[in-house]
Amino acid sequence: MSVDTYAHKTNLKLYELLRHDGAEILVAKNLVSQAASVTLVLKKFLMFKWLKVNTALYGHST
């Protein structure tokens, strides 16, 4: 996984743009086509932030 807050000059052909609660999220197209679900969890404590991504692929039980 890669997290970047500046994607102005990035080639976005390989990504699909998803919008949720005011956030724009770029997800690789091959992940979108194979994922049964993608869950994003953002946790904050003081000035620290953690982003956790959980994915469940089709055909996998875990």
Secondary structure by P-SEA (a helix, b strand, c coil): ccccccccccccccbbbbbcccbbbbbcaaaaacccbbbbbbbbcccbbbbbbbbbcccccc
